[in-house]
């Protein structure tokens, strides 16, 4: 189970990223497509780490906090 962030991109696509896996980002024309794509990206990311004998970063749900910052 991984936490993801979903937001509208500038090009009309939905962008989704997985903060616990640096650089694991995907997109889709709809929210549903973006979520399906990030699931595939997460599985590929983890498979690549395991294939290279590298540790898979743990997901930590204990201290999750989301903030909206106005700049």
Biopython code that builds the backbone (N, CA, C, O; Angstrom):
import numpy as np
from Bio.PDB.StructureBuilder import StructureBuilder

atoms = [
    (1, "UNK", "N", (0.852, -1.171, 0.000)),
    (1, "UNK", "CA", (0.000, 0.000, 0.000)),
    (1, "UNK", "C", (0.899, 1.235, 0.000)),
    (1, "UNK", "O", (1.831, 1.334, 0.798)),
    (2, "UNK", "N", (0.617, 2.155, -0.884)),
    (2, "UNK", "CA", (1.403, 3.376, -1.008)),
    (2, "UNK", "C", (0.492, 4.598, -1.067)),
    (2, "UNK", "O", (-0.604, 4.548, -1.627)),
    (3, "UNK", "N", (0.958, 5.677, -0.489)),
    (3, "UNK", "CA", (0.242, 6.957, -0.549)),
    (3, "UNK", "C", (0.627, 7.635, -1.858)),
    (3, "UNK", "O", (1.799, 7.636, -2.236)),
    (4, "UNK", "N", (-0.341, 8.208, -2.545)),
    (4, "UNK", "CA", (-0.059, 8.950, -3.766)),
    (4, "UNK", "C", (-0.721, 10.319, -3.693)),
    (4, "UNK", "O", (-1.667, 10.533, -2.935)),
    (5, "UNK", "N", (-0.209, 11.223, -4.485)),
    (5, "UNK", "CA", (-0.755, 12.573, -4.588)),
    (5, "UNK", "C", (-1.242, 12.750, -6.017)),
    (5, "UNK", "O", (-0.497, 12.505, -6.966)),
    (6, "UNK", "N", (-2.474, 13.169, -6.171)),
    (6, "UNK", "CA", (-3.104, 13.325, -7.484)),
    (6, "UNK", "C", (-3.489, 14.789, -7.665)),
    (6, "UNK", "O", (-4.134, 15.379, -6.798)),
    (7, "UNK", "N", (-3.093, 15.372, -8.794)),
    (7, "UNK", "CA", (-3.432, 16.775, -9.041)),
    (7, "UNK", "C", (-3.503, 17.029, -10.541)),
    (7, "UNK", "O", (-2.876, 16.314, -11.324)),
    (8, "UNK", "N", (-4.273, 18.055, -10.948)),
    (8, "UNK", "CA", (-4.388, 18.364, -12.370)),
    (8, "UNK", "C", (-3.106, 19.016, -12.884)),
    (8, "UNK", "O", (-2.573, 19.938, -12.267)),
    (9, "UNK", "N", (-2.625, 18.523, -14.019)),
    (9, "UNK", "CA", (-1.438, 19.108, -14.637)),
    (9, "UNK", "C", (-1.813, 20.274, -15.533)),
    (9, "UNK", "O", (-2.992, 20.518, -15.790)),
    (10, "UNK", "N", (-0.819, 20.983, -16.000)),
    (10, "UNK", "CA", (-1.048, 22.159, -16.837)),
    (10, "UNK", "C", (-1.563, 21.791, -18.231)),
    (10, "UNK", "O", (-2.159, 22.624, -18.913)),
    (11, "UNK", "N", (-1.334, 20.547, -18.652)),
    (11, "UNK", "CA", (-1.713, 20.129, -19.995)),
    (11, "UNK", "C", (-3.081, 19.453, -20.064)),
    (11, "UNK", "O", (-3.451, 18.907, -21.103)),
    (12, "UNK", "N", (-3.836, 19.487, -18.959)),
    (12, "UNK", "CA", (-5.151, 18.867, -18.929)),
    (12, "UNK", "C", (-5.144, 17.424, -18.460)),
    (12, "UNK", "O", (-6.205, 16.841, -18.237)),
    (13, "UNK", "N", (-3.966, 16.840, -18.309)),
    (13, "UNK", "CA", (-3.845, 15.489, -17.781)),
    (13, "UNK", "C", (-3.817, 15.535, -16.256)),
    (13, "UNK", "O", (-3.536, 16.577, -15.664)),
    (14, "UNK", "N", (-4.109, 14.399, -15.627)),
    (14, "UNK", "CA", (-3.969, 14.268, -14.181)),
    (14, "UNK", "C", (-2.585, 13.705, -13.894)),
    (14, "UNK", "O", (-2.164, 12.733, -14.521)),
    (15, "UNK", "N", (-1.888, 14.307, -12.960)),
    (15, "UNK", "CA", (-0.546, 13.878, -12.560)),
    (15, "UNK", "C", (-0.672, 13.198, -11.213)),
    (15, "UNK", "O", (-1.424, 13.645, -10.347)),
    (16, "UNK", "N", (0.068, 12.113, -11.041)),
    (16, "UNK", "CA", (0.041, 11.393, -9.773)),
    (16, "UNK", "C", (1.457, 10.955, -9.441)),
    (16, "UNK", "O", (2.187, 10.458, -10.297)),
    (17, "UNK", "N", (1.831, 11.148, -8.184)),
    (17, "UNK", "CA", (3.171, 10.755, -7.760)),
    (17, "UNK", "C", (3.117, 10.038, -6.422)),
    (17, "UNK", "O", (2.174, 10.189, -5.646)),
    (18, "UNK", "N", (4.155, 9.257, -6.179)),
    (18, "UNK", "CA", (4.269, 8.478, -4.954)),
    (18, "UNK", "C", (5.451, 9.023, -4.158)),
    (18, "UNK", "O", (6.597, 8.710, -4.483)),
    (19, "UNK", "N", (5.206, 9.825, -3.130)),
    (19, "UNK", "CA", (6.290, 10.476, -2.397)),
    (19, "UNK", "C", (7.314, 9.517, -1.757)),
    (19, "UNK", "O", (8.485, 9.871, -1.622)),
    (20, "UNK", "N", (6.884, 8.322, -1.368)),
    (20, "UNK", "CA", (7.821, 7.408, -0.715)),
    (20, "UNK", "C", (8.764, 6.729, -1.697)),
    (20, "UNK", "O", (9.716, 6.065, -1.288)),
    (21, "UNK", "N", (8.502, 6.896, -3.001)),
    (21, "UNK", "CA", (9.378, 6.343, -4.046)),
    (21, "UNK", "C", (9.835, 7.513, -4.921)),
    (21, "UNK", "O", (9.166, 7.848, -5.899)),
    (22, "UNK", "N", (10.952, 8.130, -4.585)),
    (22, "UNK", "CA", (11.408, 9.335, -5.288)),
    (22, "UNK", "C", (11.453, 9.147, -6.806)),
    (22, "UNK", "O", (12.044, 8.194, -7.315)),
    (23, "UNK", "N", (10.819, 10.073, -7.509)),
    (23, "UNK", "CA", (10.810, 10.038, -8.963)),
    (23, "UNK", "C", (9.731, 9.167, -9.569)),
    (23, "UNK", "O", (9.635, 9.073, -10.793)),
    (24, "UNK", "N", (8.916, 8.529, -8.745)),
    (24, "UNK", "CA", (7.838, 7.669, -9.243)),
    (24, "UNK", "C", (6.620, 8.546, -9.512)),
    (24, "UNK", "O", (5.847, 8.866, -8.610)),
    (25, "UNK", "N", (6.472, 8.927, -10.784)),
    (25, "UNK", "CA", (5.427, 9.851, -11.213)),
    (25, "UNK", "C", (4.773, 9.290, -12.465)),
    (25, "UNK", "O", (5.443, 8.671, -13.291)),
    (26, "UNK", "N", (3.480, 9.499, -12.613)),
    (26, "UNK", "CA", (2.772, 9.093, -13.818)),
    (26, "UNK", "C", (1.665, 10.098, -14.084)),
    (26, "UNK", "O", (1.513, 11.081, -13.359)),
    (27, "UNK", "N", (0.894, 9.839, -15.132)),
    (27, "UNK", "CA", (-0.220, 10.728, -15.471)),
    (27, "UNK", "C", (-1.262, 9.959, -16.260)),
    (27, "UNK", "O", (-1.039, 8.818, -16.665)),
    (28, "UNK", "N", (-2.398, 10.595, -16.472)),
    (28, "UNK", "CA", (-3.467, 9.994, -17.261)),
    (28, "UNK", "C", (-4.458, 11.055, -17.677)),
    (28, "UNK", "O", (-4.510, 12.135, -17.090)),
    (29, "UNK", "N", (-5.254, 10.743, -18.705)),
    (29, "UNK", "CA", (-6.266, 11.686, -19.189)),
    (29, "UNK", "C", (-7.379, 11.871, -18.174)),
    (29, "UNK", "O", (-7.984, 12.940, -18.100)),
    (30, "UNK", "N", (-7.654, 10.825, -17.383)),
    (30, "UNK", "CA", (-8.665, 10.887, -16.326)),
    (30, "UNK", "C", (-8.004, 10.513, -15.001)),
    (30, "UNK", "O", (-6.884, 10.002, -14.973)),
    (31, "UNK", "N", (-8.715, 10.776, -13.907)),
    (31, "UNK", "CA", (-8.195, 10.372, -12.599)),
    (31, "UNK", "C", (-8.008, 8.864, -12.547)),
    (31, "UNK", "O", (-7.006, 8.371, -12.027)),
    (32, "UNK", "N", (-8.971, 8.141, -13.084)),
    (32, "UNK", "CA", (-8.922, 6.680, -13.051)),
    (32, "UNK", "C", (-7.731, 6.147, -13.829)),
    (32, "UNK", "O", (-7.059, 5.214, -13.390)),
    (33, "UNK", "N", (-7.472, 6.744, -14.985)),
    (33, "UNK", "CA", (-6.324, 6.321, -15.793)),
    (33, "UNK", "C", (-5.019, 6.649, -15.081)),
    (33, "UNK", "O", (-4.088, 5.843, -15.086)),
    (34, "UNK", "N", (-4.946, 7.827, -14.470)),
    (34, "UNK", "CA", (-3.734, 8.214, -13.749)),
    (34, "UNK", "C", (-3.467, 7.255, -12.582)),
    (34, "UNK", "O", (-2.321, 6.874, -12.347)),
    (35, "UNK", "N", (-4.506, 6.868, -11.861)),
    (35, "UNK", "CA", (-4.343, 5.945, -10.732)),
    (35, "UNK", "C", (-3.908, 4.573, -11.229)),
    (35, "UNK", "O", (-3.034, 3.950, -10.626)),
    (36, "UNK", "N", (-4.503, 4.092, -12.318)),
    (36, "UNK", "CA", (-4.079, 2.804, -12.885)),
    (36, "UNK", "C", (-2.621, 2.874, -13.321)),
    (36, "UNK", "O", (-1.869, 1.919, -13.127)),
    (37, "UNK", "N", (-2.217, 4.002, -13.909)),
    (37, "UNK", "CA", (-0.838, 4.153, -14.374)),
    (37, "UNK", "C", (0.156, 4.215, -13.224)),
    (37, "UNK", "O", (1.252, 3.665, -13.330)),
    (38, "UNK", "N", (-0.209, 4.879, -12.117)),
    (38, "UNK", "CA", (0.738, 4.955, -10.994)),
    (38, "UNK", "C", (0.858, 3.598, -10.323)),
    (38, "UNK", "O", (1.931, 3.260, -9.823)),
    (39, "UNK", "N", (-0.207, 2.812, -10.298)),
    (39, "UNK", "CA", (-0.107, 1.458, -9.743)),
    (39, "UNK", "C", (0.922, 0.652, -10.527)),
    (39, "UNK", "O", (1.752, -0.046, -9.943)),
    (40, "UNK", "N", (0.863, 0.753, -11.849)),
    (40, "UNK", "CA", (1.824, 0.051, -12.702)),
    (40, "UNK", "C", (3.239, 0.593, -12.481)),
    (40, "UNK", "O", (4.198, -0.176, -12.424)),
    (41, "UNK", "N", (3.366, 1.909, -12.358)),
    (41, "UNK", "CA", (4.670, 2.525, -12.133)),
    (41, "UNK", "C", (5.262, 2.091, -10.791)),
    (41, "UNK", "O", (6.460, 1.820, -10.700)),
    (42, "UNK", "N", (4.433, 2.025, -9.754)),
    (42, "UNK", "CA", (4.902, 1.591, -8.430)),
    (42, "UNK", "C", (5.390, 0.153, -8.492)),
    (42, "UNK", "O", (6.453, -0.162, -7.957)),
    (43, "UNK", "N", (4.628, -0.724, -9.140)),
    (43, "UNK", "CA", (5.047, -2.123, -9.249)),
    (43, "UNK", "C", (6.371, -2.244, -10.010)),
    (43, "UNK", "O", (7.244, -3.022, -9.625)),
    (44, "UNK", "N", (6.511, -1.473, -11.088)),
    (44, "UNK", "CA", (7.761, -1.498, -11.853)),
    (44, "UNK", "C", (8.932, -0.944, -11.068)),
    (44, "UNK", "O", (10.039, -1.478, -11.146)),
    (45, "UNK", "N", (8.705, 0.109, -10.319)),
    (45, "UNK", "CA", (9.739, 0.742, -9.498)),
    (45, "UNK", "C", (10.259, -0.254, -8.463)),
    (45, "UNK", "O", (11.466, -0.441, -8.309)),
    (46, "UNK", "N", (9.318, -0.890, -7.756)),
    (46, "UNK", "CA", (9.697, -1.850, -6.722)),
    (46, "UNK", "C", (10.391, -3.064, -7.339)),
    (46, "UNK", "O", (11.371, -3.558, -6.782)),
    (47, "UNK", "N", (9.900, -3.549, -8.477)),
    (47, "UNK", "CA", (10.529, -4.691, -9.154)),
    (47, "UNK", "C", (11.960, -4.355, -9.562)),
    (47, "UNK", "O", (12.850, -5.198, -9.446)),
    (48, "UNK", "N", (12.190, -3.131, -10.039)),
    (48, "UNK", "CA", (13.538, -2.713, -10.439)),
    (48, "UNK", "C", (14.482, -2.660, -9.231)),
    (48, "UNK", "O", (15.630, -3.095, -9.314)),
    (49, "UNK", "N", (13.988, -2.124, -8.115)),
    (49, "UNK", "CA", (14.816, -2.083, -6.901)),
    (49, "UNK", "C", (15.187, -3.493, -6.467)),
    (49, "UNK", "O", (16.350, -3.778, -6.181)),
    (50, "UNK", "N", (14.193, -4.372, -6.420)),
    (50, "UNK", "CA", (14.437, -5.746, -5.984)),
    (50, "UNK", "C", (15.381, -6.463, -6.942)),
    (50, "UNK", "O", (16.241, -7.226, -6.505)),
    (51, "UNK", "N", (15.231, -6.227, -8.236)),
    (51, "UNK", "CA", (16.096, -6.838, -9.242)),
    (51, "UNK", "C", (17.552, -6.404, -9.067)),
    (51, "UNK", "O", (18.475, -7.185, -9.303)),
    (52, "UNK", "N", (17.745, -5.157, -8.651)),
    (52, "UNK", "CA", (19.092, -4.626, -8.434)),
    (52, "UNK", "C", (19.613, -4.904, -7.033)),
    (52, "UNK", "O", (20.723, -4.496, -6.692)),
    (53, "UNK", "N", (18.823, -5.592, -6.218)),
    (53, "UNK", "CA", (19.241, -5.904, -4.853)),
    (53, "UNK", "C", (19.247, -4.702, -3.932)),
    (53, "UNK", "O", (19.973, -4.682, -2.938)),
    (54, "UNK", "N", (18.441, -3.696, -4.256)),
    (54, "UNK", "CA", (18.378, -2.481, -3.448)),
    (54, "UNK", "C", (17.169, -2.530, -2.518)),
    (54, "UNK", "O", (16.171, -3.181, -2.826)),
    (55, "UNK", "N", (17.258, -1.845, -1.387)),
    (55, "UNK", "CA", (16.128, -1.859, -0.452)),
    (55, "UNK", "C", (14.934, -1.070, -1.000)),
    (55, "UNK", "O", (15.096, -0.064, -1.691)),
    (56, "UNK", "N", (13.756, -1.545, -0.679)),
    (56, "UNK", "CA", (12.523, -0.857, -1.061)),
    (56, "UNK", "C", (12.139, 0.073, 0.088)),
    (56, "UNK", "O", (11.933, -0.394, 1.208)),
    (57, "UNK", "N", (12.039, 1.385, -0.169)),
    (57, "UNK", "CA", (11.660, 2.311, 0.900)),
    (57, "UNK", "C", (10.306, 1.941, 1.505)),
    (57, "UNK", "O", (9.361, 1.593, 0.798)),
    (58, "UNK", "N", (10.245, 2.025, 2.814)),
    (58, "UNK", "CA", (8.985, 1.736, 3.507)),
    (58, "UNK", "C", (8.046, 2.928, 3.379)),
    (58, "UNK", "O", (8.483, 4.072, 3.256)),
    (59, "UNK", "N", (6.770, 2.643, 3.410)),
    (59, "UNK", "CA", (5.758, 3.693, 3.451)),
    (59, "UNK", "C", (5.409, 3.901, 4.919)),
    (59, "UNK", "O", (5.191, 2.934, 5.648)),
    (60, "UNK", "N", (5.355, 5.146, 5.354)),
    (60, "UNK", "CA", (5.066, 5.451, 6.746)),
    (60, "UNK", "C", (3.773, 6.256, 6.815)),
    (60, "UNK", "O", (3.729, 7.414, 6.399)),
    (61, "UNK", "N", (2.725, 5.636, 7.342)),
    (61, "UNK", "CA", (1.427, 6.298, 7.446)),
    (61, "UNK", "C", (1.202, 6.937, 8.815)),
    (61, "UNK", "O", (0.150, 7.532, 9.048)),
    (62, "UNK", "N", (2.171, 6.824, 9.721)),
    (62, "UNK", "CA", (1.980, 7.278, 11.094)),
    (62, "UNK", "C", (1.772, 8.784, 11.222)),
    (62, "UNK", "O", (0.830, 9.227, 11.879)),
    (63, "UNK", "N", (2.621, 9.550, 10.616)),
    (63, "UNK", "CA", (2.572, 11.000, 10.815)),
    (63, "UNK", "C", (2.237, 11.741, 9.532)),
    (63, "UNK", "O", (2.896, 12.722, 9.188)),
    (64, "UNK", "N", (1.220, 11.278, 8.828)),
    (64, "UNK", "CA", (0.837, 11.948, 7.591)),
    (64, "UNK", "C", (0.101, 13.233, 7.907)),
    (64, "UNK", "O", (-0.790, 13.282, 8.755)),
    (65, "UNK", "N", (0.501, 14.257, 7.203)),
    (65, "UNK", "CA", (-0.174, 15.536, 7.370)),
    (65, "UNK", "C", (-0.132, 16.253, 6.029)),
    (65, "UNK", "O", (0.920, 16.333, 5.395)),
    (66, "UNK", "N", (-1.255, 16.765, 5.606)),
    (66, "UNK", "CA", (-1.332, 17.496, 4.352)),
    (66, "UNK", "C", (-1.654, 18.945, 4.655)),
    (66, "UNK", "O", (-2.568, 19.248, 5.421)),
    (67, "UNK", "N", (-0.894, 19.826, 4.047)),
    (67, "UNK", "CA", (-1.087, 21.260, 4.268)),
    (67, "UNK", "C", (-1.236, 21.969, 2.930)),
    (67, "UNK", "O", (-0.658, 21.544, 1.929)),
    (68, "UNK", "N", (-1.983, 23.012, 2.913)),
    (68, "UNK", "CA", (-2.081, 23.889, 1.770)),
    (68, "UNK", "C", (-1.370, 25.173, 2.171)),
    (68, "UNK", "O", (-1.758, 25.836, 3.133)),
    (69, "UNK", "N", (-0.323, 25.519, 1.421)),
    (69, "UNK", "CA", (0.485, 26.698, 1.754)),
    (69, "UNK", "C", (0.242, 27.756, 0.693)),
    (69, "UNK", "O", (0.379, 27.487, -0.500)),
    (70, "UNK", "N", (-0.113, 28.940, 1.116)),
    (70, "UNK", "CA", (-0.332, 30.054, 0.208)),
    (70, "UNK", "C", (0.950, 30.853, 0.105)),
    (70, "UNK", "O", (1.528, 31.257, 1.114)),
    (71, "UNK", "N", (1.393, 31.079, -1.134)),
    (71, "UNK", "CA", (2.643, 31.817, -1.368)),
    (71, "UNK", "C", (2.331, 33.052, -2.170)),
    (71, "UNK", "O", (3.234, 33.827, -2.486)),
]
sb = StructureBuilder()
sb.init_structure("model")
sb.init_model(0)
sb.init_chain("A")
sb.init_seg("    ")
for serial, (resi, resn, name, xyz) in enumerate(atoms, 1):
    if name == "N":
        sb.init_residue(resn, " ", resi, " ")
    sb.init_atom(name, np.array(xyz, "f"), 0.0, 1.0, " ", f" {name:<3s}", serial, name[0])
structure = sb.get_structure()
